[in-house]
């Protein structure tokens, strides 16, 4: 009966967790999709459904883990084998600690008392000093990592001919990487997203440290609140930056049989951006224009393998 009860509790927890996971995937997928549509210049012109947002949210976490956490896997593997090899030594240390428990407790209490005496002699509480340092770290993160987010998200309308003349240097650099034909620029784009991801991870560590430092304060929540707000902003910006920098702009190349006057002038590669029951959305690469063609005007379509819009 205990096993059946445990299984029932686990299923109840899982059903509630799945709802929360789906909400997180939908939210992140929505941010990824909207950022990519703004990048392409299709915002407000192409609609996506809930399934698409869930899929994009899942891709964000899977690709992020595969690309940016995979370098840690060999170290974790090595640490596991090292821990396994050290088990006899750990067992010996555990036996010694158990047999000398009272002496070890006395040594611990002695160090704690000395640490308390040192803290009393300091002109400032070490917690206050650490908190001030963390505030400086947060301000440094905001000044050095927020502008790169702005530069990335300012890149837009890359499907069309001419960028804005007032574009910042950072935005122009990202646009060049996105629209060049060199596949090596994909590494630069992933590297830029890696920098933003590391900045967000540093802010998360600062929030954890602030929460720990404020454990003895009645104002703990208020002290950590500004840091948490910054972390929320970074968390919302990350999937949007992913939609610009990492999410591949990959669509099928097609050949179309149609009597539409829009397609008669197409002389180069044609990509299918979206298909619904009522219309087709194409991109004419040579002319750098987006075409909306009613489905009734398309008599046939031949699709080839999907490929990146700009990379050869």
C-alpha positions in Angstrom: 0.0 0.0 0.0 2.9 2.4 0.8 4.2 1.8 -2.7 0.9 2.6 -4.3 0.5 5.7 -2.2 4.0 6.8 -3.1 3.3 6.3 -6.8 0.0 8.3 -6.5 1.8 11.2 -4.8 4.5 11.2 -7.4 1.9 11.3 -10.2 0.1 14.1 -8.5 3.4 16.1 -8.1 4.3 15.3 -11.7 1.0 16.5 -13.1 1.3 19.8 -11.2 4.9 20.2 -12.3 4.2 19.5 -15.9 1.7 22.4 -15.9 4.5 24.7 -14.5 7.1 23.4 -16.9 4.7 23.9 -19.9 4.1 27.5 -18.7 7.9 28.2 -18.5 8.5 26.6 -21.9 5.7 28.6 -23.5 6.9 31.9 -22.0 10.5 31.4 -23.1 9.4 30.1 -26.5 7.3 33.2 -27.0 10.2 35.5 -26.2 12.5 33.5 -28.6 9.9 33.6 -31.4 9.1 37.3 -31.0 12.7 38.3 -31.0 13.4 36.3 -34.1 10.4 37.7 -35.9 11.6 41.2 -35.0 15.0 40.3 -36.3 13.6 39.2 -39.6 11.2 42.1 -39.9 8.1 39.9 -39.7 6.7 41.2 -36.4 3.0 41.6 -36.5 2.8 40.0 -39.9 3.3 36.3 -39.1 1.3 34.5 -36.4 2.5 31.4 -34.5 0.5 29.0 -32.3 1.0 27.7 -28.8 2.7 24.4 -30.0 5.3 26.5 -31.8 6.1 28.5 -28.7 6.4 25.3 -26.6 8.8 23.8 -29.1 10.9 26.9 -29.3 11.1 27.1 -25.5 12.2 23.5 -25.3 14.9 24.1 -27.9 16.2 27.1 -25.9 16.9 24.9 -22.9 18.1 21.9 -24.9 20.5 23.8 -27.2 21.6 26.0 -24.3 22.5 23.0 -22.2 24.2 21.2 -25.1 26.2 24.1 -26.3 27.2 25.9 -23.1 27.2 23.2 -20.4 28.7 20.4 -22.4 32.3 21.6 -21.7 31.6 20.8 -18.0 30.7 17.2 -18.7 34.3 15.9 -19.0 35.2 17.6 -15.7 32.1 16.1 -14.0 33.1 12.7 -15.4 36.6 13.1 -14.0 35.3 14.3 -10.6 33.0 11.2 -10.4 36.0 8.9 -11.0 38.1 10.9 -8.6 35.4 10.6 -5.9 35.1 6.9 -6.5 38.8 6.4 -6.1 38.8 8.5 -2.9 36.0 6.5 -1.2 38.5 4.4 0.9 40.2 7.5 2.1 36.9 9.2 2.9 35.8 6.1 4.8 39.0 6.2 6.8 38.5 9.9 7.6 34.9 9.2 8.6 36.1 6.5 11.0 38.7 8.8 12.5 36.2 11.6 12.8 33.7 9.3 14.6 36.4 8.1 17.0 37.7 11.6 17.8 34.3 13.4 17.7 34.7 15.3 21.0 38.2 16.6 20.1 37.0 17.7 16.7 34.1 19.6 18.2 36.4 21.4 20.6 38.6 22.4 17.7 35.6 23.7 15.7 34.3 25.7 18.7 37.8 27.2 19.2 38.0 28.4 15.6 34.4 29.8 15.8 35.3 31.8 18.9 38.4 33.1 17.3 36.5 34.1 14.3 33.9 35.9 16.4 36.6 37.8 18.3 38.1 38.9 15.0 34.7 40.0 13.7 34.1 42.1 16.8 37.4 44.0 16.3 36.6 44.9 12.7 35.3 48.5 12.2 32.6 47.2 9.8 30.6 44.0 9.9 32.0 41.6 7.4 28.4 41.0 6.1 28.0 44.8 5.5 31.4 44.9 3.7 30.5 41.9 1.6 27.1 43.4 0.8 28.7 46.6 -0.4 31.1 44.6 -2.6 28.2 42.8 -4.1 26.4 46.1 -4.9 29.5 47.2 -6.7 29.7 43.9 -8.6 26.0 44.3 -9.6 26.6 47.9 -10.8 29.6 46.7 -12.8 27.5 43.9 -14.4 24.7 46.4 -15.3 27.2 48.9 -17.0 29.1 46.2 -18.9 26.4 43.6 -19.8 23.2 45.5 -20.3 24.4 47.5 -23.3 25.4 44.3 -25.3 21.8 43.1 -24.8 20.5 46.4 -26.1 22.8 46.2 -29.1 21.7 42.6 -29.9 18.0 43.3 -29.6 18.3 46.5 -31.7 19.1 44.5 -34.8 16.0 44.2 -36.9 14.6 43.8 -40.5 17.6 41.8 -41.8 15.4 40.4 -44.6 15.2 43.8 -46.3 17.8 45.8 -48.1 19.3 48.6 -46.1 20.0 48.8 -42.4 19.3 52.0 -40.4 22.1 54.6 -40.6 21.9 55.3 -36.9 22.7 51.8 -35.8 25.3 51.4 -33.0 28.6 49.8 -33.5 27.6 46.7 -31.6 24.4 46.3 -33.5 26.1 46.8 -36.9 28.7 44.1 -35.9 25.9 41.6 -35.0 24.1 42.4 -38.2 27.2 41.8 -40.2 27.7 38.4 -38.6 24.0 37.5 -39.3 23.9 38.5 -42.9 27.4 37.5 -44.1 27.8 34.4 -46.2 30.7 33.1 -44.0 29.6 30.2 -41.7 32.5 31.1 -39.3 30.4 34.0 -38.1 28.0 31.5 -36.5 30.8 30.8 -34.0 31.1 34.6 -33.2 27.3 34.8 -32.7 27.3 31.8 -30.3 30.3 33.4 -28.5 28.4 36.6 -28.0 25.5 34.8 -26.5 27.9 32.9 -24.3 29.1 36.2 -22.9 25.6 37.3 -22.1 24.8 34.0 -20.5 27.9 34.2 -18.3 26.8 37.7 -17.2 23.4 36.4 -16.2 24.9 33.5 -14.3 27.1 36.0 -12.4 24.0 38.0 -11.4 22.3 34.8 -10.2 25.4 34.0 -8.0 25.2 37.5 -6.6 21.5 37.1 -5.7 22.3 33.8 -3.9 25.2 35.5 -2.0 23.0 38.4 -1.0 20.3 36.1 0.2 22.8 34.2 2.3 24.4 37.4 3.7 21.0 38.8 4.8 20.0 35.6 6.7 20.2 37.4 10.0 18.5 40.6 8.9 14.8 41.3 9.2 15.2 43.3 6.0 16.5 40.3 4.1 13.8 40.3 1.4 14.1 44.1 0.8 17.9 43.9 0.6 17.7 41.1 -2.0 14.8 42.6 -4.0 16.8 45.0 -6.2 19.2 42.1 -7.1 16.2 39.8 -7.8 14.7 42.4 -10.1 17.9 42.7 -12.1 18.0 38.9 -12.3 14.4 38.8 -13.7 15.4 41.4 -16.3 18.4 39.2 -17.4 16.2 36.1 -17.4 13.7 37.8 -19.8 16.5 39.2 -22.0 18.3 35.8 -22.4 15.7 34.0 -24.6 15.3 37.2 -26.7 19.1 37.3 -27.3 19.0 33.6 -28.1 16.3 34.3 -30.7 18.6 36.8 -32.4 22.1 35.2 -32.0 21.6 31.4 -31.8 18.2 30.5 -33.2 19.0 29.4 -36.8 17.3 31.4 -39.5 16.8 28.2 -41.5 14.0 27.7 -44.0 13.3 25.4 -47.0 14.3 26.6 -50.4 11.4 26.2 -52.9 10.5 26.4 -56.5 6.9 27.6 -57.1 4.4 27.3 -59.9 2.1 30.3 -59.7 0.4 32.9 -61.8 1.0 35.6 -59.1 2.6 38.7 -60.5 4.7 38.9 -57.3 6.5 35.7 -58.3 7.1 36.5 -61.9 10.0 38.8 -61.0 11.9 36.3 -58.9 15.3 35.5 -60.4 17.2 34.0 -57.5 16.7 31.8 -54.5 13.2 31.7 -53.0 12.6 30.6 -49.4 9.3 29.5 -47.8 9.0 31.4 -44.5 5.5 30.2 -43.6 2.5 28.4 -45.0 -1.1 28.5 -43.9 -4.4 27.4 -45.4 -4.9 30.8 -46.9 -1.4 32.1 -47.9 2.3 31.4 -48.5 5.0 33.7 -47.2 8.2 33.7 -49.3 11.5 35.5 -49.2 13.2 36.6 -52.4 16.8 36.6 -51.5 18.1 38.5 -54.6 15.6 41.3 -54.2 15.6 41.2 -50.4 11.8 41.3 -50.2 9.1 39.3 -48.5 6.2 38.1 -50.6 2.7 37.2 -49.4 0.9 35.1 -52.0 -2.7 33.7 -51.6 -2.8 29.9 -51.6 -5.3 30.0 -54.5 -2.6 31.5 -56.8 -0.1 28.7 -56.1 -0.6 25.6 -58.3 2.5 23.7 -57.3 5.5 23.9 -55.0 8.7 21.9 -54.9 10.7 22.1 -51.7 14.3 21.2 -51.1 16.3 20.8 -47.8 16.1 23.6 -45.3 19.2 25.9 -45.3 20.3 29.1 -43.6 19.0 32.2 -45.3 22.4 34.0 -45.6 25.1 31.4 -45.1 26.5 29.5 -48.0 
